[in-house]
Amino acid sequence: MFNSRSIALLLLAGAQLLTGHDAIAQKSRGKSKASKPVTGKASLAAYEKYIDDHNDEHLKEFMELVAIPTISSIESHKPDAARAADWIVKKMQSIGLSTAQLIPTPGNPVVFGSWDKAPGKPTVLIYAHYDVQPVKESEWSHPPFSPVIENGRILGRGASDDKSGVMMTLLATEAMLRTDGQLPVNVKFMFEGNEEVGSPYFKKFLEDNKELLKADFALNADDGQLDENNPSITVSLRGAVQLEFNVKTADMDGHSGEFGGKTPNSAVILSQIISSFYDEKGNVAVKGFYDKVVPVTPQQKEMIRKIPYDPATDMKILGTTAEAGDTSFLPLERVWYRPTLEIIGMQSGYTAAEGHSNIIPGHAMGRITCRLVNNQNGKEIVDLIIKHIDAHTPPGATITYKRSNGFASPMTFPVDTKEYRYLSEVLTEIFGKEPYQYASGGSVGAMLSVKEILGIYAYPLGFELSDENWHAANEFFRVSSLRKGQLLYCYYFKHLAEEEAKLNKH
Ligand SMILES: [Zn+2]
């Protein structure tokens, strides 16, 4: 009946039957498997493929933008800012945005773009800036505006702060539009060109374009993560205000031999005024400076306790050998929740690299930035400092002041909102771990205006990392961050649409 071969054949048939069956079962499972939508990071596979396939092309584009010296604090670079703004408009048009236009301001134009072909879906407004800080060329290992890629780093001024924000958000949009032919949400972009000079025209831009900028959600791409592997959401920013003061003791520099011993020296007076700003603990000794400062809260202390912070790491970045400030506060408390008065520049006498001149300087200049917290108001703080300087000016010296154009107020983002939850869920999915609640000692004045005028919080979603030398020499941006940042934004658009759809169902 059954010899070994026939048994073998039977087994075979049975197996095939099984597989046939499995196939059927599989198929039905598959069908149910097939109909089960792919979610989470896996759902980004198609975009990931597009991003990787176009990586070289996109890096080339990134470097084209970084090569344009859009230094907003130097008037002669205005044509460069215009060139970069045009470049961004062309990029927006090439990826298929519905609109792409320049909106003039008294400074550099804002570049506005939008894709609005998802009726009934939420609208996301994205902020970034294409202007950059000035450079001290001699301190760079490579020319700051001839970007190169070395060891997975794009080297160049503004590569991180904040041309990464411009490129990452546009390229994410490109990946989705090129892959799906549409976006899951409507998107609007507003890229300003005066952030590095305190965004003096941004508030008016928002007021004049309220209707155009209408949105349900907003994101600020001019921000970062804790590091490459640890996500974070910045939930508060300090404010900032600047002041320049000029000490005059004579109409000209005097011969230090002829006049030394009886002639006031403006450099000495400048130094005396500056040292009068601080007490022995390093706190600011200007009367009334801390009047509107609120004690660090238990929640803030708890937040800091959770963050893997090592002062030595920060010191390594700058190459400092000690920390300063009132040690009755933790370092992060001092950077995030305490105000500062910083001397950001001073000048007097003969300071050329070569030679020296035996003079008594007739003029000296000092520049100040104050980082503000809680309810501190920039104008009031400058008034207090001017009062202090006037009170500390000896006979024989006159002081003139140059106030900055407005100031950035401190800002806090609520963490009990759906906006915050969506962001946290997106970061958790892409990084595989929950984001740290973080804060920043820096300021993005424009973000408060977005809340005040458009009524929405622009939550931070950027990829600038703290060791990328922002504002300093040898700034760089990680190529790996460009990829991850694109995926973050793709997933944010997708996740937002899904969550809002769920909400609308109810
Ligand atoms: Zn920036």
Residues whose N, C-alpha, C, O or C-beta is under 5 A from the ligand:
A	BS01	ZN	D161 D162 D222
